[in-house]
Amino acid sequence: MAALDAQKYTPAEETEIQAWIAKADSLKTSASDSVLDTLNTDLATRTTALGTKPSKADVALYETLAPLVKAWTPEQRTGQQGRPNIVRHIDFVQNSPIFGLGVADADKVPVDVDQVLYVKPPVDAKAEKERLKKEKAAAAAAAADGAGQTLVDRTKEAATAVAEKAVEVKDKVAGAVAGEGGNGKQKPKKEKKERAPKQPAAPAAPAVVSPCLIDLRVGHILKAIKHPEADSLFVSTIAMGDQPGTDDTAECEGQVCRTVCSGLNGLVPLAEMQGRKVVVVCNLKPVKMRGIKSSAMVLAASPRIAPGEADDHKGPVELVTPPADAAAGERVYFEGWQGEPEKVLNPKKKVWETFQPGFTTTDAREVAFDAGVVEALEGKAGLGKLVTASGGVCKVSTLTGAQVR
């Protein structure tokens, strides 16, 4: 446990560690469903008891909970009412060398990362906000309903008086105008001003024709599982730099993430999808894939299909990989084609379909854009490498001259 002993903690963290150890001790005598549900919720946004820093509190929780989790059914672990965050924490502690537990494989809690019975759909922040707003308005209307009729009755007499006064004033004004006419005093007619000729409307700005319209960013896959209803799909939770409250996002491990479905099951090992950096297309219109909304797309390369050959999607497939030090959400663009992307691509304009045929890989396995193969860019040629805003080049493992999509 030398690595754990080397950790330094603030007084506040030391207090929190002791509180977690006390909670672990109390679980030995009273591990009720409500207590375990609360603990599962607490661990939903934490890698460790302190958040991200390992401590003795994690060891204490493991020693108390491991025997319980070992006896849980798959439904208790990852079902709709299960406690997957406790299972994840147990698996993390027993396998991470930083805790120095040295648990023998035979004594570990067996955890199958592919066995996920239920995936909680992300909360639509915008829809939830609208729902709360409507509920508040309905409550206010209901509260005012009883007093509304009384208020109308109380002001009826005053409203009638105001209306009568308005008629009286109108009559006086009409009489005064008629009197002026009888005295022969007529107001001079105003001369009509000549209207300036209308200026022709400025011509509309020409539409931008560029792959920069596609919002490409670095994505960090926090976790990936098999889609419960589709054998060919993975369901990934990916941080890609969105702000809190962005549509179709939810918080996971303290980060704002999107749910992304990818047809990579059977083409890319699930283990390779865990905790890695990828390049994602962020402004495609979200679509539901077998009941789960997918709000982005992971870029991958595969051999280019020869003319007339059927696209059987058999692979091989390699994920596009940004530089290791690239941050989640960092902008990615093709050299020579930098610009502001669309907020959401309009499916009718087929921007993705127009430029994707130009996405390829070079002999050096670098992802690039070949302008010469895109009909909308007639007269333009040359390759632009796919780079991050900080200057790193995005690559694939082995495929050259591939299609990237």
Rosetta blueprint (number, residue, H / E / L):
1 M L
2 A H
3 A H
4 L H
5 D H
6 A L
7 Q L
8 K L
9 Y L
10 T L
11 P H
12 A H
13 E H
14 E H
15 T H
16 E H
17 I H
18 Q H
19 A H
20 W H
21 I H
22 A H
23 K H
24 A H
25 D H
26 S H
27 L H
28 K H
29 T H
30 S L
31 A L
32 S L
33 D H
34 S H
35 V H
36 L H
37 D H
38 T H
39 L H
40 N H
41 T H
42 D H
43 L H
44 A H
45 T H
46 R L
47 T L
48 T E
49 A L
50 L L
51 G E
52 T L
53 K L
54 P L
55 S L
56 K H
57 A H
58 D H
59 V H
60 A H
61 L H
62 Y H
63 E H
64 T H
65 L H
66 A H
67 P H
68 L H
69 V H
70 K H
71 A L
72 W L
73 T L
74 P H
75 E H
76 Q H
77 R H
78 T H
79 G L
80 Q L
81 Q L
82 G L
83 R L
84 P H
85 N H
86 I H
87 V H
88 R H
89 H H
90 I H
91 D H
92 F H
93 V H
94 Q H
95 N H
96 S L
97 P H
98 I H
99 F H
100 G L
101 L L
102 G L
103 V L
104 A L
105 D H
106 A H
107 D H
108 K L
109 V L
110 P L
111 V L
112 D L
113 V L
114 D L
115 Q L
116 V L
117 L L
118 Y L
119 V L
120 K L
121 P L
122 P L
123 V L
124 D L
125 A H
126 K H
127 A H
128 E H
129 K H
130 E H
131 R H
132 L H
133 K H
134 K H
135 E H
136 K H
137 A H
138 A H
139 A H
140 A H
141 A H
142 A H
143 A H
144 A H
145 D H
146 G H
147 A H
148 G H
149 Q H
150 T H
151 L H
152 V H
153 D H
154 R H
155 T H
156 K H
157 E H
158 A H
159 A H
160 T H
161 A H
162 V H
163 A H
164 E H
165 K H
166 A H
167 V H
168 E H
169 V H
170 K H
171 D H
172 K H
173 V H
174 A H
175 G H
176 A H
177 V H
178 A H
179 G H
180 E H
181 G H
182 G H
183 N L
184 G L
185 K L
186 Q L
187 K L
188 P L
189 K L
190 K L
191 E L
192 K L
193 K L
194 E L
195 R L
196 A L
197 P L
198 K L
199 Q L
200 P L
201 A L
202 A L
203 P L
204 A L
205 A L
206 P L
207 A L
208 V L
209 V L
210 S L
211 P H
212 C H
213 L H
214 I L
215 D L
216 L E
217 R E
218 V E
219 G E
220 H E
221 I E
222 L E
223 K E
224 A E
225 I E
226 K E
227 H L
228 P L
229 E L
230 A L
231 D L
232 S L
233 L L
234 F E
235 V E
236 S E
237 T E
238 I E
239 A E
240 M L
241 G L
242 D L
243 Q L
244 P L
245 G L
246 T L
247 D L
248 D L
249 T L
250 A E
251 E E
252 C E
253 E L
254 G L
255 Q E
256 V E
257 C E
258 R E
259 T E
260 V E
261 C E
262 S E
263 G L
264 L L
265 N L
266 G L
267 L L
268 V L
269 P L
270 L H
271 A H
272 E H
273 M H
274 Q L
275 G L
276 R L
277 K E
278 V E
279 V E
280 V E
281 V E
282 C L
283 N L
284 L L
285 K L
286 P L
287 V E
288 K E
289 M E
290 R L
291 G L
292 I E
293 K E
294 S E
295 S L
296 A L
297 M E
298 V E
299 L L
300 A E
301 A E
302 S E
303 P L
304 R L
305 I L
306 A L
307 P L
308 G L
309 E L
310 A L
311 D L
312 D L
313 H L
314 K L
315 G L
316 P L
317 V L
318 E E
319 L E
320 V L
321 T E
322 P L
323 P L
324 A L
325 D L
326 A L
327 A L
328 A L
329 G L
330 E L
331 R E
332 V E
333 Y E
334 F E
335 E L
336 G L
337 W L
338 Q L
339 G L
340 E L
341 P L
342 E L
343 K L
344 V L
345 L L
346 N L
347 P H
348 K H
349 K H
350 K L
351 V H
352 W H
353 E H
354 T H
355 F H
356 Q H
357 P H
358 G H
359 F E
360 T E
361 T E
362 T L
363 D L
364 A L
365 R L
366 E E
367 V E
368 A E
369 F E
370 D E
371 A H
372 G H
373 V H
374 V L
375 E H
376 A H
377 L H
378 E L
379 G L
380 K L
381 A L
382 G L
383 L E
384 G E
385 K E
386 L E
387 V E
388 T E
389 A L
390 S L
391 G L
392 G L
393 V E
394 C L
395 K E
396 V L
397 S L
398 T L
399 L L
400 T L
401 G L
402 A L
403 Q E
404 V E
405 R L
